Amino acid sequence: MNVSAKVYTPEQVASMLQLSKNTVYNLISRGEIIAKKIGKVYRIPAKSLSFIFEGLDYDLYQKEQEDLKNLPQIQKALSKARYKLWRRKSKSL
């Protein structure tokens, strides 16, 4: 657990991006900025703002690579689920 991870408030992010505070809250509610609500306040991890520094394409590339890495596990889980459904369906016939 990295307790020293950098986090920002929506106000700080608004200042960094030269946006209004309301725009940042809208981006959070639409899921375009990942934030964690703690009590009544949001905290935004620096990592979720990497698209600002590295570009959105890089973030998408990273997520795509994670998906590809997990694809065999996903396919295996789907195969098991299909088999269970098939068995259940064939028993009811």
C-alpha positions in Angstrom: 0.0 0.0 0.0 1.4 3.3 -1.1 0.2 5.8 1.5 2.3 8.6 0.0 0.5 8.5 -3.4 -0.3 12.0 -4.7 -3.9 12.9 -4.8 -5.6 16.2 -5.8 -8.8 17.9 -5.0 -11.2 18.9 -7.8 -10.2 22.5 -7.2 -6.6 21.7 -7.7 -7.3 19.7 -10.9 -9.5 22.6 -12.2 -6.6 25.0 -11.7 -4.1 22.6 -13.4 -6.4 22.1 -16.4 -7.6 25.7 -16.5 -11.2 24.5 -16.2 -14.0 25.5 -13.9 -14.6 23.5 -10.8 -18.0 22.5 -12.1 -16.5 21.2 -15.3 -14.2 18.9 -13.3 -17.1 17.6 -11.3 -19.0 16.9 -14.5 -15.9 15.0 -15.8 -15.9 13.0 -12.6 -19.6 12.2 -12.9 -19.2 11.1 -16.5 -16.2 8.9 -15.6 -13.7 10.8 -17.7 -11.7 11.6 -14.5 -11.4 8.8 -12.0 -12.0 10.0 -8.4 -12.8 8.5 -5.1 -15.4 10.1 -2.8 -14.3 10.1 0.8 -17.0 11.4 3.0 -18.3 14.5 1.2 -15.2 15.3 -0.8 -13.6 13.8 -3.9 -9.9 12.9 -4.2 -8.4 12.4 -7.6 -5.3 10.2 -7.8 -2.5 11.7 -9.9 -2.4 8.4 -11.9 -5.9 9.1 -13.2 -4.7 12.3 -14.7 -1.9 10.7 -16.7 -3.7 11.5 -20.0 -2.9 15.2 -19.3 0.9 14.5 -19.4 1.1 11.4 -21.7 -1.9 11.8 -23.9 -5.2 9.9 -23.9 -3.9 7.6 -26.6 -1.3 6.3 -24.2 -3.9 5.6 -21.5 -6.1 3.7 -24.0 -3.0 1.7 -25.2 -2.2 0.7 -21.6 -5.8 -0.5 -21.0 -5.8 -2.4 -24.3 -2.6 -4.1 -23.3 -4.1 -5.1 -19.9 -7.2 -6.4 -21.7 -5.0 -8.5 -24.0 -3.0 -9.9 -21.1 -6.3 -10.9 -19.3 -8.0 -12.3 -22.5 -7.1 -16.0 -21.8 -8.6 -15.8 -18.3 -11.7 -14.1 -19.7 -12.1 -16.7 -22.4 -11.7 -19.5 -19.9 -14.3 -18.1 -17.6 -16.7 -17.6 -20.5 -16.1 -21.2 -21.7 -17.0 -22.5 -18.2 -20.1 -20.4 -18.0 -21.3 -21.5 -21.4 -20.7 -25.2 -20.4 -22.7 -24.8 -17.2 -25.5 -23.1 -19.1 -25.5 -25.9 -21.7 -25.6 -28.6 -19.0 -28.4 -26.9 -17.2 -30.4 -26.5 -20.5 -29.8 -30.1 -21.5 -31.0 -31.4 -18.1 -34.2 -29.5 -18.4 -35.0 -31.0 -21.8 
